[in-house]
Amino acid sequence: MAVEAVGGTGVGIKQALGMVAHNGVLALYGDNYEPIEEFCFHRFHEDGLEVQNLNAMHYTELQAVEYAREAYRAVERDVFDIDVILENSNSHPLEELPEVFARETESAEDQGSLKTLIIP
């Protein structure tokens, strides 16, 4: 299984696709807001890859709640190191939200943070 949680220009999807094994699962969480050029779908067919959309906002409310529970369970079981994500993310107070959005949408190539955390 490979999880893409970065989003952006599609670089993460290409990297995750390069890491997922034959008959594996490519789990998509990131929001890829630009067209992904030179993206080969051949592996999906030839390697029998399964794609899962992990972004809960695209499901019904009941599904979103259940998937959120499963995500919390994965964190509790130490399935992945969430500290790596937090350590490589920028944090901003809630009152800076308009400036953060403006800055982050200026250029997709200038993104330096793994995730942007808004702290109330």
Secondary structure, 3 states (H helix, E strand, C coil): CEEECCCECCHHHHHHHHHCCCCCEEEECCCECCCCCCCCCHHHHHCCCEEEECCHHHCCHHHHHHHHHHHHHHHHCCCCCHHHHHHCCEEEEHHHHHHHHHHHCCCHHHCCCCCEEEEC
